[in-house]
Amino acid sequence: MAHYHLSDILQTHYGHYQQHHRLSQQQRLVCQRILACRTAALGQQQWQCNQCHYQQSVFCSCRDRHCPRCQGKQTQAWIEKQQQQVLHCRYFHLVFTLPHELNSLTQTDEQAKLVYSALFEAVWQTLSQFGMTRKHLQGQLGCTAVLHTWGQTLTQHIHLHCLIPGGVVTEQGLWRSVKSDYLFPVKAVSTVFKAKMLAALRQRELTIPEANNLINKAWCVYSKACLYKAETVVAYLGRYTRKGMLHESRLKAVTKDRIDISYTDYVDNQRKIMQLTPEELIRRYLLHVLPKGVMRIRHFGFLANSCRRKRLAKIREQLGSKAKDIPSAITDTLGHWCCPQCANGRLMFMGLVPLLTMLAREAKLKLSG
């Protein structure tokens, strides 16, 4: 089966696209990094087997967060870290979606920063308000919020995934668990979220398009039934926090004039194929390049970076549980590769080969040939 890479598509079509479309500085940088990823432009890594001394050279990756080939190892490392923070309790998954009328506010990096910060602020204020005022809770929630700007067809679909432990910390420092299968009633949450989001946009002096229609329409908040197993929670963390806008396995066919991409149609929940021109694929992909400095993952409440360690320790003490052990499957595969020659040893990192050294070697090989 053929494997296609976004970098190959950019290599062929980016020059033409750049001539006919205006790109932001951040979009240009992302394209340049993806084009250079795993090529001689970034130098080489030298690896050696710890048993048979087999050597292997690997081109360096760009490590850009928008590059579809640079997220695997980072995902595993992030899951390993988050595994230590999973609580032995129910978890809830909520999704807050912005109406598409607000997409036009994100066309420049400056405005996009304001919209995304308003979204994080409005969502946390909404959740925090419900956590403090609901009779069965009345305490501080914890939340990991992840910004996604894309839908299955790579069109603009701005939404926030929120993974929330099922309980609150009261003013007295006591843990109070959620007993129901759903965290909050979504219609009430949607109404409060709409009001807080519009207020946050006005506070940032952004002109709200079709304001009257937005006020009158219902905003979409999705709530998934609670998750019980810690392993499921970790899978959710990896899926929704580090997933990029386009996994390259979705590229099914690439020709000069057409690219076939698989996607899930949620109308009938079927897997389908859509056909795009290379120009349209690049346009849709670049829609989701985040402005410099925008953090896609943020933690709130008792999961905030400033207090998370102490709060989680106290919660676990009350729950009578300890931090979960890291699954060996994650730990063992992180940063280690079996030797392709002897199959018993592991490839160990030996160092970097600078670009100038590589060019000198190539020139020497050409002369000797």
N, C-alpha and C positions, 0 to 999 in steps of 0.2 A: 504494500500500500504506500502511495507517495505521501511524503510529509512536506507541507508547505510552510514557509515562514513569512511573517510580515516584512522582514528586512528585504527579502527577495522582491516583494511587490514594490516596496519603496525604491529599491535599487533601479527598477525599470521605469517607474512612473513618477517618482517624486520630483524630478527636474521639471517635467512638463506641468505637474500640479502647481509647483511653486511659481511658475511663470504666469499662471492664470488665476491664482487665489492669493489673498492677503493673509499672511500668517503672523501670529504674535511671536515675540522673541522666545517665549517658552515652548511654543509649538515647534519652532525651528530647531531649538536645542534638543528636544525629544527626538525629532526625526534624525538629527545628526548622530545622536547616541545610539539609536536603534540600528542605523546603518553601519556604525562602527562596531557594534556588539559582536564579540566572538570572531573578530577579524584581526589581521596583523596591525591594524591601526592602534589597537590598545595594548599590544605586547602579548607575551606568552607566560603561562605558568608551567613550571617544570615539576613533574611528579615522578616518584620512584617507588617500586615495590619494596616492602620491608623484608622480603624473603628471597626472591630471585633477582632483585635489583633491576628488573625491567624498568625502562624509562619511557615516559609519555609526556608530550607537550600539548598544552591546551590553550587556546586563545582566551584572553581575558574577556569577561562580560562587562557590560556598561553599568549594570546595577541600577538603572533608572526604574523608578516605580511604575512607569507606564510601559515598560518593555515586557512583552509576553513571555520572553525566554529567561527572564531574570527573577522570577517570583517563587520558584519551587523551593530552593534552599531557605530563603527568607521566611516562607510560609511555615516550614517545618520548625525553624528556630523560634518563630513567634508562638506556635502552638505549644512547644515545649515550655516556654516561659509562662504562658497563660494556664497551662495544666496545673501549675502550682497554686493558682488563685481560684480554682473552681471550688465552690462550696457544696456541701452535701445537702442540697435542698432543691426545690423546684426552680426551674428557669422559665422565663417568658420571652417570646420573640415578637416584637411590635415593629411595624414598618409605617413610617410617616412619609407621605408622597406629596410633593408640591404640584398644584395644578399647572398644566402645560402653558397656561397664559403667562406664567412668570418666567418661562424659559428665556424670553427676550432680554431679561435683566442680566443675563450671564454672558452676553456677547463680548464684553471686554473684561480683561483680568481684574481691573479695579472694581467693577461692579460685581463680578462673580465672587470676589472675596467677601464683599458685604453681604451678598445673598446667602452664601454658605455659612458665614458666621451667624447671621440672623436665624437660619434654620436650626443650627445646633442650639442656639440660645432658646428659641421658642419651644423646641422639643423638650429640652431639659426642664424649662420652667413649667411646662404642662405636666410632665411626669412627676416633678417634685411637688407641685401643687396637689395632685391627686394623692400622692403618698402621704402628705402631711394632713390632708383634710378627711380622708376616708376613715370612718369610725373604727374599722377593724385593723387599721394600720397606725396612722398618726406618727410617722417617723420619717427618717431619711432613707430614700432608695439608693441603690447603686446601679450604674448603667454604663455599658460599653456601646458607644454609638459609632456607626460606620457609614460614611457618605458614599453613595453610588449615584452616578449621573446618567447611567445608560439602561436601556431596556434590551430585550433579547435580540432585536433587530438593529441594535447600536444607535437607535434614535435617542434624542435627549429625553431622559426620564429621571428627574432628580428626586431621590428619596433617601431616607435615613433608616438603616437597620439598627434596631436597639435590642440588645440582649441583656435581660434584667434578672438578677437573682430574686427569688420569690420571698422577699421579706424586707423589713426596714429596721433601722437602728433608732430607738427612741431617744429622747433627750437624756434619759437616765443611763444610756449606753446598753440597753437591753435589746435583744434580737426578738422580733415579732414576725412570725411566718405568715405567708399568704396561704389560706386554706382552699380557695376556689381554683377551678381549672383555668380560669381566665383572669388576668390581672385587673383590668378596669373595663367598664362598658365603653365600646369603641365610639358610639355615637356621641357620648358626652366628651370623650377625649378629643374627638374630631372638632367639635365646636370650640373648645378651649384652645386647641392648637391653632385653628384658623384665626382667632382673635389675637393671639400672642404673636403669630407670624406676621400678620398685617401691621401690628403695632411696632414690631421690630424693624420692618422695612421702612415705615414712616420715620422712625427714630433715626435711621441712617439716611434720611432725606432722599429715598429712592421713589421715583414716580411709578405708582402701581398701575399697570395696564388693565383695563376693563375692571376697575375697582368694584363697581356696583354688582357686576356679575359674580365676581369672586366672593363678595360678601353673602350673596344669596344662595350660591351653590354649596352642596355638601362636599367637604374635603375628605380624601381617602386616608383612613388609618386602618391598617390590617393587623389583627391580633391572632397569633397562632396558639393553639392549646399548649399547656405547659409541658416542658421537657423534664423527664425524671432522671435519666442516666447521665452521669458525668461524662462518659465517653461520647454521648450524643451532643452534649454541650460543647465539647472540644471540637467535634466535627463541624458544628455550626460556626464556632469561632474561626476555624480555618477557611470555611467556605465563604463566609460573608465579610471577613475582614481583609483577606489578602487576594481575593479573586479579582483579576483584571477585567477590563471590558471585553476582551476577546481572547479566548484560549485558542491556540493555533490548531488544535485538533478539530475545530469547527470549520477550518478551511478545507473543503472537500475537493475542489477543482479550481485550478488557476490557468487561465489562458491570456492571450494578449488583450482581449477586449472584455473578458467576463470572469467574475469570481463567484463561485458557489459557496455559500455559507449555510451551515445547519443552524436551526434555532427551534425553540419550543414555542408553539402557538398555544397560549394559555386559554384561548376560547374553547378548544376541544382537547387541550393537553396532549397534542400530537407533535412529534418531531418532524420538521419540514425543512425544505431547502429554499433559500432565496438567492436571487441572482443580482449582483451589483457590478457596475463598471468599476475598474480600478480607481478612477477619480472619485467616485461616490464612496467607495470603501475608505479611502484616505480621509475624505471630508468627515465622514461619520466618526472615524477613529479619533481624529483631532478635536472633535467636539468635547471629548472627555479628558483632555489634558488639563490638569488642575493648575491654577496659577501658583507661582513660586511662593512657598511659605504656608500654603493651606494644608493643614493636617487632616487626613482623611479619617483617622481613628482617634476618638477622644473618650476619656473616662470621666464619669461624674459621680457625685455623692460619695458614698463610702468606698467607691472604687477609684476615686481621684488619686493621682500620683502622690500628692502631698500627704495622704493619710491612709492609703490602702493597706500597707503592711500591718500597721497597728490595729486597724479596724478588723481586718480579716482574722487576725490572731484571736481577738476577743470574741468574734462571732463563732469561730471554730470551737473555742473553749466552751461556749454556751451550747453549741450543737453536739459537743462530745465527739468531735471528729478531728482528723489531722489532714494536712495537705496531701493530696493524691500523689502517688508515685508516678513518675514519668513512664509512659509505656515504652518498653524496650525497643519496639519496632521503630519508634520515632528517634530515640537516642542513638541506636546502632547505625541508622542510615544517614545520620546528619553529618555531612562533611567527610564520609568515608566511601571509598570505592574499591571493589574487589579487583585484584590484578587480572587483566584479560589473558595473560600468558600462563601463569601457574595456577590461577583460580583459588589459591590458598592464602596468599598474602594480601596486604592492603596497600593501595597507593598512598604514599605520604608526600605532603607538599614540601618541595625542596627550595623553591625560590622563584623569583620573577626574571624573565629574560627581557631586558629593555628593548624598545622598538629599534633603536640605532644598532644594537647588537644583532637583532634579527635581520635588518637590512644588509648589514655587513656579511652575515652568513649567506644570505641569498645571493649577494653579488659574487661571493667567493665560489659558490656552487655553479653559478652561470659561467664564470671564467674557467673553472676546471672542466666544465662540460664541453 
